[in-house]
């Protein structure tokens, strides 16, 4: 393992959130922003600069035990500043500013990352900041999926047909969405300042309940059982189950808090990134959205990785925890390797529709 500040567990959590997940967030926003608001294409030079910042940030954090945290803090925070500077102006200028929540979420991730490094400089605990970052990413998933879902579901060729000829449009309703984001934010704040108390447990249960309530937006009849729709719907299920298990673990003093957090990270985050990459890897390469059999293997691999990670925390499987950890990690990686294998050509040849840039 890299000899980074904070030890291997901090390295693991930090790279999963601010390495892997942040790269996916930036990729999504660079692709989605020109779709949502009038904005110029992100050109190759800008994209290359962001990629180099990201790679540099990974390397210097891996070597932070010998280099110190200053290079890691400068490069990694510069990446967030750069993406905010690039995207905030067009989003701010858009009439009504309906997509400013993306910028607020990036600001939150930046503040949390700064706190992470400050604690590292002080020799204080760094993990609480990473737990807070998970909460910020959960809020960002709710924000992003509301946009993605309306486009995907309402754009299905078979249409949204609930009762015969009557068409029903899927709407991501603000009250349910705002309640889910509020409860997740409250849980994240209280866990940060007062971890492990009963209030935190009840707020985790409230977050799970709010996510289950948000699922009601999706109950629009037969279209729910379309593969694409049900996949997006399942992400909210994973979030709800993760928060419910965390709440029960806190209130009942179960040793499943880490397992619950991994439902959120390797489950909700991993699954959402996997699905969105499949959408973007076809639609934004000028191709028709098609479901392939290997995608089922990738989805099942991610879900099985979640199951094995939960089993690790159950006393009956304690003797096999090392094997379960290896299986969980290998399955999770397998899903993204399948994506790499099957989408490499899509992503490296000119788009079929002739479009260029991050569109």
N, C-alpha and C positions, 0 to 999 in steps of 0.2 A: 504493500500500500504506500502511496505517497506520504512523505514526512511533512505534512502540512500542519499549520497552527491548529490547535484544538484536537488533533488526533484523527484517526481513521473514520470514526463515526461522524464527526463534524464535516470532514472532507466529503464523505458519502452523501450526507444530507445537503450540503451546500452545492455540490456539483449537480445533484439531481434537480435542485430547484433553480439555482442561478446559472447552471451550465446547460443542462438538457432542456428544462422547462422554459427558461427565459429565451433560449434560441427558438423554440417553437412559437412562443408568444410574439417575438419580433417577426418571425416569418409570417405568422398569421396577420399581424397588423400591417406589414408592408404590402401584403397581397390584398387585404380587405379594405384598407383606407381609400385607395382610388375607386373602389366599388361603392363606398358609402358616401364620399364627399368629392367635390371637384378638387382634384389634386394632380400634380404632375407625377409621371412615372418615376419610380426610384431607379436611377441609372446605375450602370455597372460599377462605376467608380465609387459611388456612395455605398453600394452593397459590399464591394470588396473591402472598403474601410471598416465597415461594421463586422465583417467576418474576421478580419485581422485583429480587431479589438477583442472579439470573442475568444479567438485562439490564444492571444497573448494573455488574456485574463485567466484562462484555464492553466496555462503553463506556469505563470508566476504564483498562482495559488497552490498548485501542486508542490512548488519548491519554496513555499513560504516559511518553512522551518529554518531554511538557510538564508533566504533572501529577506525575510521579514514580511510584514503585512502591508507595508506602504505601497510597493509596486502592484500588489493584488488589488488593494483598495482603489488606487488611481485608475488602473485599466478597467476594472469591472464597473465602477461607478461611472466612468467616462462612457461606457457602452450605453447605459441607461440614459445619461444626459443626452447623448447623441441621438438616440431614437426619439426622445421627447422633443428635442429641437427640430427634428426632421418632420414629425407628424403633428405636433401641437398646432402650428399656424393654420394649415388647411382645415383641421377639425374645428378650431376656434372660429374661423371665418364662416363656416357653414351655417346657414340660416337656422336659428333655434338651438344650435349646438347640441343636437341629440346624441352625439357620440363622444362627448367630453368625458364620459365615465371611463373610457379607455385610458385617457391621459391621467385621470385621478388614480386609477389602479397602478399605472406605471410609476407615478409619484410615490404611492404607498410602498411599492416594491423597492424604490430607491431609498426612501427613508429607513425602511427596515434593513436594507443591506448596509447602509451607513452605520446604523446602530450595531449591527453584527461586527463590523470592523472596529468600531470604537471599543466594544467589549473585548475584542481580541487584543487591542493595544493595552487595555487595562488589566489583562489577565483574568477577566471575569467570564462567566458562563456565556457561551455563544449560541447554544442550541435554542434557548427561548426565542431568539430573533428568527431562527429558521422555522420554528413552529408558527410564529406570526406570519411568516412569508407564505406558508401553506394556506392560511386563512385568506390572505390577499389573493392568492391564485384561485381559490374556490370562488371568491366573489367575481373574479375576472371570467371564470368559466360560465357563471350564470349570465353575466353581461354578454359574452360572446355567443353563447348558444342561443340566446333569444334572437339574435340577428341571423345566425346560421340556420336555425330551425325554420324560421319563417320563409327563408329563401328556398331551402331544400324541400320542405313539405309542400308549400304552396306552388312550387315549381315542378312537382312530380307530373309526369306525362299522364298518369292515370287519373289525376285530379283528386280533389278532396270530396269524395262522394259518401255521404253518411246515410241518407234516406232516399234511395232511388235516384231521381234526377236533381235532388236538392243538394247544391254544393255548399260546403261548410269550410270557411277559411280558418286556418290555424292562426291564433293571435297569442303572442307572449305578453300577457297582461301585466302592466306595471305594478298593481297592488301586491300580487302574489310574489312577483320577482323582487320587489323592494323589501317585502317582509323577510324573504329568504336571505337577502344580502345583509339586512339589519341584524338578524339573529346570528348569522355567521360572524359578522364584525364584532358584535357584543361578546360572543364566546371567545373570539381571538383576543380581544382586549383584556377581558377578565382573566383568561388563562395566562396571559403574559404577566399581569400584575399580581395575581393571586392564584397560582396554579394549584389544582388538586382539591379545592374546596367544593362544597355542595352546590354553591351558586354556579360554578363552572359546569358541574354535571348537569344541572337543570337547563342551563343555556345550550349545552350540547344537544340535549333532548329536544329543546325548542328548535334548534337548527335542523335536526332531523325531521321534526314535524313540519316545519316550514318547507323543506324540500319535498316531502310527500304531498303537501298542499299544492306546491308548484306543479306537480305531475298532473293535476286536474286540467291544466291548460291543454294537455296532450290527449285527453280522452274525447276524441273526435270521431270515433267509429272505426271502420275498417282500415283507413290509412295508417292507423297506429301500428298495424301488423306488417306494413311494408318494411323490408329489411333495413333501409336507411333510417326510416323514422324510428323504428324500435331500437336501433343502435344508439341514436341520440338520446332517446327516452331512458335507456339503461344507464347512461352517465349520471342522471339525476338520482336514480335508484342507488347507485354506488355511493354517491355523496350522502344521501339520507341514511343508508345503513352504516356508513362510517361514523357519522355524528351520533347516531343512536347507540352504537356499540361503545363509543367513547363516553357518552353520558352514563350509560349503565355501568361501565367499568369504574368510573369515578365514584358514583353513588353507592355501588355495591362492593367497592374495593376489589374488583377483579384485576387480574394481571394481563388485561387485553388492550390497554391504551395504545401500546405500540402497534399492535395488530390493526386496531381501528384506524390509526393514522396511516398505516400502509394501504388500507382500503381506499383512502382519499388520494394517496400519492400514486402508487402503482396501479390502482384501479381507476379512479375518476380521472386523474391527470393523464395517465398513460393511455387509457382508452379514448379519451377525447382527442388527444394529439394524434393517435393512430387513425381515427375516423376522419378527422379534419384533413390530415395529410392525404388520405385516399381521395376525398372530395377534390382538394386543390390539385392533386397530382393528375387528375383527369380533366376536370372542368377548366382549370386555368392553364392547361396545356392544349386547349382547343379540341378536347375529345368528349365524347358522350359518356355520361356517368353510367358505368356498368358494374355489376357485382360479379366477382370472380370467386371460385371455390376456395382458393388459397386465403382469401380474406376471412373466411370462416375459421380456418386454422389459426390465423393470427389473433382473431377475437377470442377464441377459446383458449389460446395460449396465455393471453393477458388475464383472463378470468381465472384460469387455473393457477396462475402465479399468485393471484390474490388469495385463493383458497389455501395454497400451501403456506403462504406467509401467515395466515390466521392459525393454521394448525400448529405452527411453531410455538405459539403462545399457550397452547392447551397442554396441561400437565401429562396427559396420556401419551402425547407424542414427543415428550421432552427428549427421550433417548435418540430420536431421529431428527433432532433440530438441524444439525449440520447438513444432512441430506436434503431436508425440506428447503433449507435456505438456498442450496445449490440448484435444486429443481425450480424454485421460484425465480431465481435470477436468470437461469438458462431459458425458461419459457418466455419470460418478459423480453429478453434480448431476441429470441427467435422471431417474435412477431415483427419487430422492426427490421430484422435481417431479411425476412420475407418481403417486406415493403421495398427495401433497398434493391433486392434482386429483381423484382417484377416492375419497379417503377424507374429503375436507373435509365432506361432508354427514353421513357417519357420526359424525364427531367433534363436530358442532355442533348436532345435534338430540337430543331426549331419547332415551335408550336404549329399545329396543323392549320390553325386559323390565321397564321401570319402575324399575330400580335407579339409584342416584345415587352421587356421590362416586368416589374412586379405587378402583373395584372391578374 
